[in-house]
């Protein structure tokens, strides 16, 4: 009897795993007016050019800096990170 373990399925699955390493937001809340990056839902990359407009029970409301628009949905803390200072 052959006692080898077949890792083929695991290897195939890991080949399609996302290479993106995302660090969760810090435990401390981000304050209103802070410049942040927002995780894009399409490809999980970080987008620049936003700031915190409000903190609500549902999460954070975000304003786009380029045109001042308030985005129509709330964002979870894990989808935000403070922007690096330029």
C-alpha positions, 0 to 999 in steps of 0.5 A: 500500500502506498502511504504518500499523500497526494498534495496535487489539489492543494498545490493547484489551489495555492497556484491561484491564491492571490499574491496580494498581501493586505494588512488590516487597518490599525485598531485605532480609529482614523479621524475625520479629515485624515488622508487615506487609501481605499482598497479597490474591490475589483483587484484589491489594490490600494487607490490614493486620493481620498479622505475620511468625511465621517465616521458612522455606525456602518463604517467610514464615509469617504470623500474623493479629493479630485472632485470633492464627491462623497462616495455613496457607500460606507467602508469597513476599517479593513478597506482603508489605510492611512496614506503615506506622507509624501 
